[in-house]
Amino acid sequence: MLNPWQRRAIIFAATLGSVTCICVVAAITWAVLYIHHDRAHLVRVTGTIISVDGSKRSSSGRGIHFGTYSLTVRYRTPDGAEVTDRLEKRTFGFPSAGDSIAVLIDPKDGGIEASPFPELWIILALVYAGFGWLVRFFVAYSRRSLRQA
């Protein structure tokens, strides 16, 4: 049998863990939507990587490797002109010549950048899955602990 303070402690821990997870998910969702809104004025076109001119790889722990790549990219502008330009791309993958890449063009000055959205949506899905599992764990563990007592 659990004391009243033990019951309150279990409920408090489950509530605190769940609220923290929901706040983290909300913050990451807000950040992704902010980036999407910030780049909404840019024109999205598909380009082809002509060459990988340089790379700087780093890692975080044993499994996550990411790098910054200098790429030469060929793409068509919205007015139909074919342009070859260089850009920097930070990614978890290994880009190579011939790969397709989403390019964002600033209509004001013609500056380009690589689209961050493919990685952002994958990260957002993983965050939802991971933190959703944690919320489920907190609720299920607390319910089981309170039922057994």
Secondary structure, DSSP 8 states (H G I E B T S, - for coil): ---HHHHHHHHHHHHHHHHHHHHHHHHHHHHHHHHHHHTTTSEEEEEEEEEEEEEEEEEETTTEEEEEEEEEEEEE-TTS-EEEEEEEEEESS---TT-EEEEEE-TTT--EEE--HHHHHHHHHHHHHHHHHHHHHHHHHHHHHHHH-
